[in-house]
């Protein structure tokens, strides 16, 4: 299941920003795909995002990670942004949000 954040938190805002990042192979955003595992925000210092890919062999993984970093950096110019690629837990279709499932006709 997708990571949830307190709607008043900066992590929630960053998560919403990451919905702009689309997986180009299936045309769904990385948040609704359930690829975001965690966000740590330290005002004026750093933003760290733990994310995964649907498969370690994802041919566009580097593009997706770069797009995620650049998208956050557009909004947060004073913080250092880092994206950590993690493989645990292993991504599965159950991690797709209801919006993502609707877009993928999985409902």
C-alpha positions, -999 to 999 in steps of 0.1 A, spaced: 0 0 0 12 35 -8 28 56 20 6 82 36 16 114 52 -1 139 75 -19 163 52 -4 193 70 32 181 67 59 191 43 63 154 34 27 154 22 34 184 0 65 167 -15 45 135 -21 19 156 -40 47 172 -60 60 138 -69 26 130 -86 40 151 -115 66 124 -122 52 99 -147 65 64 -153 69 68 -191 64 31 -198 29 30 -184 19 67 -181 10 67 -144 26 88 -117 52 73 -94 31 80 -62 0 62 -75 22 34 -86 33 30 -50 69 36 -57 75 62 -29 84 44 4 94 74 25 101 111 26 123 129 52 122 167 52 146 189 71 137 225 65 166 245 51 188 214 50 176 183 30 149 162 15 155 125 13 132 102 -6 132 64 -4 117 50 -36 117 18 -56 110 7 -91 86 -19 -102 116 -41 -112 153 -38 -107 157 -42 -145 135 -11 -153 150 3 -184 139 39 -176 148 37 -139 175 64 -142 151 87 -160 124 83 -133 148 89 -105 163 120 -122 128 133 -129 118 129 -93 149 147 -81 145 176 -106 108 180 -98 115 183 -61 144 207 -67 121 231 -87 100 237 -56 127 233 -29 157 253 -39 172 257 -4 173 220 5 197 193 -8 176 166 -25 186 130 -25 168 100 -39 176 65 -24 166 35 -45 155 7 -22 144 -28 -29 128 -38 4 99 -43 5 97 -56 -30 72 -36 -51 40 -55 -60 8 -44 -77 -9 -43 -43 11 -11 -36 -7 8 -63 -31 34 -49 -69 33 -57 -63 61 -82 -35 42 -98 -56 11 -100 -84 30 -117 -59 44 -143 -46 10 -149 -80 -7 -151 -71 -29 -121 -104 -23 -103 
